[in-house]
Amino acid sequence: MEKLYKQLKMEELQRNSRKTFLKQTLYLVGFGALANSPVNVFANSTPKTLRILHTNDWHSRIEPFPATDKNLGGQGGAAVRAALINKIRQEEGEILLLDAGDIFQGTPYFNFYGGELEYKLMSQMGYDCVTLGNHDFDNGIEGLVKQMPHANFDFVNANYDFSKTPLQGKVKPYKIYRKKGLKIGVFGLGIELEGLVPNKLFEPIKYNDPIEVANQIAKVLKQEKKCDLVICLSHLGYKYKEKKVSDEILATQTQNIDLILGGHTHTFLPEPITYKNVINKNVCVNQVGWAGLQVGSLNYTFEPFVNTVKLPESTLYPLTNIQNG
């Protein structure tokens, strides 16, 4: 009897051991599956914020406007812009710094140096990416290519066909940046050069429909490349009275674009304008005038497990006194 009791007791202990083992195994397997699942609750559990700074239509304004200028005396200039950007970068860490074109033309600095100084200064400021404006062709394609070695940043344009020109391969349709753990797609669009630039300075560049191209590129960036934010650097112009392609039309006739940073029309927007695209999602449009008088700032916050891009918090920095920024 005692022998049978001991045997039963031993079998019970074995059963309990097997149950404990199974529970522990199931727990570990479940934990491992969760940790490696597409939605990992233990990662990316805090919001991520990215600061985007942007300029447009600098037009070779290296120095501030002279004090004798009744309206703009003492305003602008590369030095105060560089100081502002450096200050924000020290506070924020990684930022994205962009420009929407027309870097060249407007002061004797361009006439003497052909754009070398502008590109060197922007490289020192740490620009990530720029698009091309019509005035960036004022010394022709060869003149633009000659200055590119001075630029430690990327050039993007998706609707100009650069094949059979020296710009082929030097200007990409888009670039993808990784900032603050986020994936940001940036592409560029340019205005039709015919009628704005002498043909001999830009031929044989071919202009393609920006709306059609934008839809193609934005779809790639958002759906195939899985970018958290898709930005268009546009030198189309903000808005026109006639039915000419503009940032407003671009925003309302496309999809997959989250932000349009514009140039060309020298429009001073006090804050970004929000439009609804063709599938009723928000598109933010901004432009900050000309001559380096202002720097635009947009703060995007991304919540974990939320696919919708929220509208950014915006700040406008007039370049007169950095202490006010």
C-alpha positions, 0 to 999 in steps of 0.5 A: 500500500505504501509502495502504491501511494509513493508511486501515485505521489510520484506520478502527480509530481510529474504531472505538475511538473509537466503543467508548469513546463507547458505554461512556461513554454507557452508564455515564452513562445507567446512573448517571442511571437509578440516581440517579433510581430509587426505590431510590437507594443514594446517598441516605438511606444513614445511619440516622435517629433521632427522639426522641418526648416525651409526656405525659398527664393533666396536669390543670392541675398548673401548680406542683409538689405542695406540700412538705406532700404526704406522697407527692408533695411537690415533684414535677411542675410546668410549670417543670421540665417546660419545662426538661427539654424545652428541654434535650432539644431543644437536644441532639437538634434536632428532636423530636416532642412530644405529649400524650394529653389531660385537660390541663384540670381539677384545680387552681384555675388551671383554675377561674380561667383556664379552661385559658388558662394550660395552653395558653399554657405548652404552646405555650411548651414547643413541643408539636406535637399533643394529643388531647382527654380527657373533662375537656377538656370540663368548661367545655363545647364553647364553653369549649374553643373559647374557649381554642384561640387560646392553643394553638400546637399541633394538636388531633386526634381521629378518632372524635368527629363534630364536625359542627354544633359549633363544634369542626368544623374546629378538631380534625382526624382526623390530622396529618402531621409531617416531622421529621428527614427522616421522615414521621410520622402522628398521629391521636387517639381519645377515650373515650365521653363519655356518663356521664363528662361531663354531656350539656349540655357535649358534645352534639351530639358523636357518638361512633364506634367507635374500633377501626373508625375507627382501622383506617380512619385508620391505613390511610390514613396508612401505605398512602396517605400512606406515613408512616414511623411511625403514632402514635395519641394515645389517651384510651381508657384503658390496660386494664380488667377489663371488656370496654371498649375500651382501648389494649390492645384497640386494639393487638391488634384493629387494624393499621398503628399503630406506637405508642399513647400513652395517657391517662385511666387515669393508668397509670404504666408503667415501660416501654412494653408491646409487643403483637402486632396482627391481622397479628402485627406489633409495637405499642408502648403507653405511658402516663406516669401523671398530674399532669405527674409524668413525661415519656416518651421514645421513640427510634425509629431507622429504617434505610435500605431497611428497611420494618419499624419497630423497637421504640424505646429508652425513657426515663422522666423523673420531674420532680423533679430535671432533673439526674437526666435 
